[in-house]
Amino acid sequence: MDKRGKIEIIIDMLEVIHISNSKGLNLTRIMRKSNTTAQALGKYLNIFLKEGYLNSFKSKDYRTTTHYVLSEKGIGLYNKLKVVREVQNILRI
């Protein structure tokens, strides 16, 4: 099995967050569902938060944890990256 590239990791992370809808996901769930290391997750989440692709909020459950959701800008990026993935699959890159 080939290692995933940066684009595949980013698409997987955004897809997992996108599927969660407005509920958002915490770091652990994003990491597990996207099969991403904590180091890569932290790196990309910080960039996406800073650039406005993600929004974060504190959950209201018995533990106060930070959850992440895609912003409108993030949904646009996710949709564009899905097209890139489709082209890669067609061309088998």
C-alpha positions in Angstrom: 0.0 0.0 0.0 1.3 3.4 -0.9 1.7 6.2 1.6 -0.8 9.0 1.2 0.4 12.3 0.0 -0.3 15.7 1.6 -3.4 16.3 -0.6 -4.9 12.9 0.3 -4.4 13.5 4.0 -5.9 17.0 3.8 -8.9 15.7 1.8 -9.5 12.9 4.2 -9.4 15.3 7.2 -11.8 17.8 5.5 -14.1 15.0 4.4 -14.4 13.6 8.0 -15.1 17.1 9.3 -17.6 17.8 6.5 -19.5 14.6 7.1 -20.0 15.6 10.8 -22.2 18.6 9.6 -22.8 21.2 12.2 -22.1 18.9 15.2 -18.3 19.2 14.6 -15.7 16.7 15.7 -13.0 16.8 18.4 -9.3 16.2 17.6 -9.3 12.6 18.6 -12.3 11.7 16.3 -10.8 13.6 13.4 -7.5 11.9 13.9 -9.0 8.4 14.1 -11.6 8.8 11.3 -9.1 10.3 8.9 -6.3 7.9 9.9 -4.0 10.8 10.5 -1.1 11.3 13.0 -1.5 13.8 15.8 1.4 15.8 14.4 0.0 16.1 10.9 -3.5 16.8 12.3 -2.2 19.6 14.5 -0.2 21.1 11.7 -3.1 21.3 9.2 -5.8 22.3 11.7 -3.7 25.3 12.8 -3.2 26.4 9.2 -6.9 25.9 8.3 -8.1 27.7 11.4 -5.7 30.6 10.7 -6.8 30.9 7.1 -10.5 30.6 7.9 -11.3 27.2 6.4 -12.4 25.8 9.8 -14.3 27.2 12.8 -14.0 25.9 16.3 -16.3 25.9 19.2 -16.5 24.5 22.7 -18.9 21.6 23.1 -21.6 21.7 25.7 -21.3 18.1 27.0 -20.0 17.1 30.3 -16.5 17.8 29.2 -15.6 21.0 27.6 -13.8 20.0 24.4 -13.1 21.9 21.2 -15.0 20.8 18.1 -14.2 21.7 14.6 -16.5 22.4 11.6 -15.8 23.6 8.1 -16.6 27.2 7.3 -18.1 28.2 4.0 -14.6 28.8 2.7 -13.6 25.3 3.9 -16.5 23.7 2.2 -15.4 25.4 -1.0 -11.8 24.1 -0.6 -13.1 20.6 0.2 -15.2 20.6 -3.0 -12.2 21.7 -5.1 -9.9 19.1 -3.6 -12.4 16.4 -4.3 -12.2 17.3 -8.0 -8.4 17.1 -7.8 -8.7 13.6 -6.2 -11.1 12.6 -9.1 -8.6 13.8 -11.7 -5.7 11.9 -9.9 -7.8 8.7 -9.9 -8.7 9.1 -13.6 -5.1 9.7 -14.5 -3.8 7.2 -11.9 -1.3 9.7 -10.5 
